[in-house]
Each structure stands twice: as structure tokens, then as C-alpha cells.
Amino acid sequence: MSESQVKHITAPFDISTATSLRAGDSVRISGVILAARDAAHKRLCECLDAGQALPIDLTGHVVYYVGPSPAKPGQAIGSAGPTTSGRMDAYTPRLLACGLRGMIGKGYRSQAVVEAMQKFKVPYMAAVGGAGALIARSIKKYTVLAWPELGPEALALMEVEDFPAICVIDALGNNQYEVGQAPYKTL
């Protein structure tokens, strides 16, 4: 794919950016995205359950499901490959309702998540598993926002430049995993 076919977008996302992405689009994201995995997602939902304010307003934010390795001297972050997105599925519809506008991870999403994505107009993007060292080059700054005791699973803010991803499920529910596999399925 040529660089001219890649969509360059800025995070956080507005509704126009979120709904412009189509399953199969290659993107490069610059701006600010959140880093959070299952432990941070659980804590976010516990805050909501307790009626407490979240550590950050989720409106417009994109979350990357990552648990980075420690940074080497002079680096913002160590290897930063995606983790399996399905582990966040129990929490995702609720966080989408709070304004989360995009997700990055790897693997399939549940039907309940896809339905919530359609309702709240949110795309899901995949980062390439096994390419954590390469992806880390696009992360310029990593700042823990909440729950530092969770280590690499803490809620963090990352400044990114040309972060590579592929839209695999768009805000309309079009699913590249299904479309891409269809020609290879036998009856």
C-alpha cells in the first residue's frame, strides 16, 4: 500500500473522524491516545459504579490496549505491542457510553461491543501483534494518569506520531475480519 492510500488522522477523534474510517483503511494516528488494559478498564468501571469522577474525561479519546515494557534510557516507552481486545469486552460498551471514540488492539470483538460501536459511532483498529518495538517508535511520550500500582496496566496518556493501525471494524459495523475471511471459507 502506498503512503498516499494511508489516512493520516489526529486523536482525540471528533465524530467526523470516527465515522469517516472504513473497515480496511490503513491509518497513521498523531496526537494523544490513552493506554489501558483490563485492570485499568475494571478500575474505570469501578469509579463509575461508585459515582466517582473518572481520572480523565473519555470524550473523544482513543484507547490502545497495551501493556508496555519498561523504557530504555532515552526512550519514551519500551516495546508496546497490542494485547487481546476481547479481554476488555465486558467493560467496553459502558466506556463507549462515556464518550470513548476509538479503540486499538488485536483480535475479535463480541457482538455486544460491535453493537455499542454502531450505537456510539466508534471504530475499532488493529495494531500488528509482534511489532511492539516498531510501534514504540511512534510513541513520543508516556505519562501515567492513574493507578501507577498497576505497573504496565496503569491508565496512561501517550503522545503519538504516525501510529500505525488498520480499521478492522468501522462505526457502521463493517468487519474486515469477516470480509477478509469470506473468500477462504468453504461450504
Secondary structure by P-SEA (a helix, b strand, c coil): cccccbbbbbccccaaaaaacccccccccccbbbbbcaaaaaaaaaaaaaccccccccccbbbbbcccccccccccccbbbbccccccccccaaaaaacccbbbbbccccaaaaaaaaaabbbbbbccccaaaaaaaaccbbbbcccccccccccccccccccccccccccccccaaaaaacccccc
